[in-house]
Structure formats: C-alpha cells, structure tokens
Amino acid sequence: MAFVSQLNQFPCKTLLVTPRHPRPSTLAPNSIGLATRKLKLSNPEYPQAIRPATRIRAVDEDESAPETSEEPSDVAAGAVAVAEKPAEPEEISKLKKALVDAFYGTDRGLSATSETRAEIVELITQLEAQNPTPAPTEALPLLNGKWILAYTSFAGLFPLLSRGTLPLVKVDEVSQTIDSQNFTVENSVRFSGPLATTSFSTNATFDVRSPKRVQLKFEEGVIGTPQLTDSLVIPEDVEFLGQKIDLAPFKGLLTSVQDTASSVAKSISSQPPFKFSISSSKAESWLLTTYLDQELRISRGDNGSVFVLIKEASSLLTPSSMS
C-alpha cells in the first residue's frame, strides 16, 4: 500500500497510455502501476489490467471451493464405496446359499455321503477365507442368541441324531444358545413323538481365550419334562388293508381317551425338569469360531469337528436345510 501511495504522487497527465500497448511490459516502470490502478477503476474491459484482482478473487474462491466441492466428492466416493461393498457380500451370500443347499438330505450331517461332505468342506473353507468378523470373541453381541445346528461332522452327536431315525421319534431341533452377558452356553436337543415332546440339554460357562477361541466348562445336564399332546385329531375314517373303516361309532371312546390324555398332560407338564451335575474329566472343551456374521456361524471343536449354525429366525433357516 505504501508503494501505491507513492505512485499516486505522480501527476496523471504525465502518463501516456494507449490501447495499442495492452501488455504492461511495453510501458514505463512508473506507468505500469498507475495504468493498472486507473484501468481497474475506469476501464475494466482490459483483461490484462484487471487480471491480478480477478486472480486474487479466484484464489479466494478456490480456497473455499474445496470445502464445498469436497463434500460432493466425499459423497461420490462414499457412493462408490457403497456400490463396491455389496460385491463381496454378494459373493458371500452365494456361498452361504450353496452351503445351505448342500445340507439338503444330510440330516444335519448324519447321512451325508463322502462326496457331499467334500463339497461342504470346500464351501466352508471358502467362507472362512472371507470371514467378515476376524475376532468373534471381541464381537460378543453378534454371538449372542439362539443358533440352530444345520450341519456337523462331530461323530459324538450322531447317536443323538440317530434317535430321529427310530419309528415315531423325530429330532425337531438341535440348538446352542449363547448368553454373552453372563458367559453361559446351553446346548439343547429337542425330540418329538406322536404323544409328547421332550428335550435334553447341557449348561456350560465359557471364558474367552483368544480372538477366536472360547473355553467351555459343562456344569449341568437337564432332561426336560415331557410335554404331552393335549389334543388328538380324530379323523372321520381310516383306510386299513384297502378298506375304509368308519370311526364314528368309536368317537365317544376316543373323546374319553382324549380327555384323559389332556388331564395327564397337564399333570406331567407341571413337574420340574430333572437336573444333574456334570463333573467328569471330559466336561471341558474349547470352541473356535472361524466364520461369523449376523445369520451364520461356523465353529470348530477340539477334536477337529465342524459345526455350522444358523441364527434363529434367519431366512437361511428353511426346512430343507434341516433335513
């Protein structure tokens, strides 16, 4: 500003400025500043003269422009990230669907053929390589809840699963319920028959030993009270040896049996379950979770067995995956 004030002391009549010299370099040194000042005020049509002021404003706008332009760029980058992220889950989704489809007809692994087992192992390996939760024990809320067994290679569970192959006896459900707040685990098997349902379960506590591993200590076994069917559907007739037998004459007797069964069911169901303690050397084991998301969990036991469990109410939980 001092330099400009000194230049202002020169009389303007000594200046000789013509449009023929648009470039400041062709003017006298003292005429450059005055010409620039004069042109900026009275003749803005000269781009060379006003360019410095315009450039300063452009710099100011450029400095503030990134603040306004970064947001769209961030949004655009976020949009690209969101668009790219489903690519991986889509691949995982396909693997999970293929895995669940491979369970069909295996009866949770009990009747799986060697070829089917090899296919399942391959799919499990691929999912484990893309585990979205590398430290499951640090995501305990994700582990929390009831998980339904869809497949296992654990031979120790096969005797229980084989109960479902007996006439009129069916294994309805094999589940594991994790309480991450109290560090407890309940393993349960539910059976059903024509007149009653019952369950067998074990209760354990667990300690976190690594980002993927927990140590289980089984403390108690529980045999659930049989829940008898309190109502019998009596058909109008039945077919026996190619002939239809009318049951109308027996309806009175069958209704009496139904009423008796209902009262017995209420009496038995009111009894508490039978509990017993577990204190053997085999009461402890560890469990390694190798894949975990909101609806699927893959775990491996200390004997090399694998367990595939699906979260209760998940869309993956279909009747075909349990048969």
C-alpha positions, 0 to 999 in steps of 0.5 A: 500500500505504501508503494501505491501511495507513492505512485499516486504522487505522480501527476496523471497527465504525465502518463501516456497510455494507449490501447495499442500497448495492452501488455504492461511490459511495453510501458514505463516502470512508473506507468505500469502501476498507475495504468493498472490502478486507473484501468481497474477503476475506469476501464475494466474491459482490459483483461490484462489490467484487471487480471491480478484482482480477478486472480486474487478473487479466484484464489479466494474462491478456490480456497473455499471451493474445496470445502464445498466441492469436497463434500460432493466428492466425499459423497461420490466416493462414499457412493462408490464405496457403497456400490463396491461393498455389496460385491463381496457380500454378494459373493458371500451370500452365494456361498452361504446359499450353496452351503445351505443347499448342500445340507439338503438330505444330510440330516444335519450331517448324519447321512451325508455321503463322502462326496457331499461332505467334500463339497461342504468342506470346500464351501466352508473353507471358502467362507472362512477365507472371507470371514467378515468378523476376524475376532468373534470373541471381541464381537460378543453381541453378534454371538449372542442368541439362539443358533440352530445346528444345520450341519456337523461332522462331530461323530459324538452327536450322531447317536443323538441324531440317530434317535430321529431315525427310530419309528415315531421319534423325530429330532425337531431341533438341535440348538446352542444358545449363547448368553454373552452377558453372563458367559453361559452356553446351553446346548439343547436337543429337542425330540418329538413323538406322536404323544409328547415332546421332550428335550435334553440339554447341557449348561456350560460357562465359557471364558474367552481365550483368544480372538477366536477361541472360547473355553467351555466348562459343562456344569449341568445336564437337564432332561426336560419334562415331557410335554404331552399332546393335549389334543388328538385329531380324530379323523372321520375314517381310516383306510386299513388293508384297502378298506375304509373303516368308519370311526364314528361309532368309536368317537365317544371312546376316543373323546374319553381317551382324549380327555384323559390324555389332556388331564395327564398332560397337564399333570406331567407338564407341571413337574420340574425338569430333572437336573444333574451335575456334570463333573467328569474329566471330559466336561471341558472343551474349547470352541473356535469360531472361524466364520461369523456374521449376523445369520451364520456361524461356523465353529470348530471343536477340539477334536477337529469337528465342524459345526455350522449354525444358523441364527434363529429366525434367519431366512437361511433357516428353511426346512430343507436345510434341516433335513 
